[in-house]
Amino acid sequence: MYLDNAATSFPKPDVVHEAVLHAMRSVGASPGRGGYRQSLEAGRILFQAREAVAGLFSIPDSSRVIFTHNATEALNLALQGTLAAGDHVITTTMEHNSLLRPLYALQGKGVELSIIPAGPDGVVAAGAIQRAVQANTRMIAVSHVSNVCGAIQPVQQLAEICRACGALFLVDAAQSAGCLPVDVKKYAIDLLAVPGHKGLLGPGGTGLLYAAPRVSLKPVTHGGTGTHSTAEEQPLVMPDGFEAGTHNLPGVAGLLAGIEFICDVGIATIHQHEHTLLDQAEKKLREIPGVTIHGPADPSERCSVLSFTASGVDSALLAAELDHGFDIAVRAGLHCAPLAHRTLGTLPGGTVRVSPGWFTTGNDMALFSDAVVRCISKIRNSSG
């Protein structure tokens, strides 16, 4: 039983497998690197995928969609491609290392960084962000949804703060894309980083960055683009100048199929399904003495992730017991977000994180809940 969809969604829809295989078996060529049929077909797939991304996130111009290999690469491009010494960035303690580590690196190069503590439920107060704004604030960078506890951040309020002070708004949608509506116009998002392999149900090695027209982005990777080949410097044309090298066409084809699948099912339907499953599990877990659910108390303020600890039980040991004894895959530990765990009070041991997906069933969650009860009892009895 696979319950780690927050890391990578599994299984993928059949249409995703079929699209990947079609791109490998029948297309094979690189997009934009030739005028023959296979290369043109590759270009068509790439364009269709860009258009699908634009439609999903209400992006007016699909050429502003840059394909990357994951959200980490997208975040690095968003940060390194816009920030310079003397700029001030505001972020929060609920961020993943994919956002924090590039910021720490830039801090060493003269970028000023303010990390605003979230509340004990993992939600950051918009007022705290507002009070951190300075004259040189260049960007506010936050995750839409916490990968640790599922807390949904007030992105609309944060967008208003950005507009008022003229800062760029960077949103890490690693845990919200495909699970919650993400509208770059509604939320006035300037930079949107998205993985393809999580809620969008695409293959690993896929991701994207959206950069709004007002963003002057600098490339961080230089190389062949298939266009402007006589130029000695990397072209700044969107999106070619920011996709140097050969595309992961099979991955992009699979991502396109994944997006089409979730659009057919409906994001609201997917969210409700996952919410129902987590509500079912949470009710059972709260019946276990010493179990604490971390994150917002109101389940409607969480998205697709349930994080918990059990008193006297090591989270890693509990996850190992679930795996070895019941073949149930969950994620334990710090989830690459140590500041988030410090905020939640779960450092250094971390939590057990459960993240069902579209293909998870109610019966799966019932079996999981029963397995947790048995594993906790076994661990506590053996240590007593």
Secondary structure, 3 states (H helix, E strand, C coil): CECECCCCCCCCCHHHHHHHHHHHHHHCCCCCCCCCHHHHHHHHHHHHHHHHHHHHCCCCCHHHEEEECCHHHHHHHHHHCCCCCCCEEEEECCCCHHHHHHHHHHHCCCCEEEEECCCCCCCCCHHHHHHHCCCCEEEEEEECECCCCCEECCHHHHHHHHHHHCCEEEEECCCCECCECCCCCCCCCCEEEEECCCCCCCCCCCEEEEECCCCCCCCCCCCCCCCCCCCCCCCCCCCHHHCCCCCCHHHHHHHHHHHHHHHHHCHHHHHHHHHHHHHHHHHHHCCCCCEEEECCCCHHHECCCEEEEECCECHHHHHHHHHHHHCCECEEECCCCHHHHHHHCCCCCCEEEEECCCCCCHHHHHHHHHHHHHHHHHHHHHHC
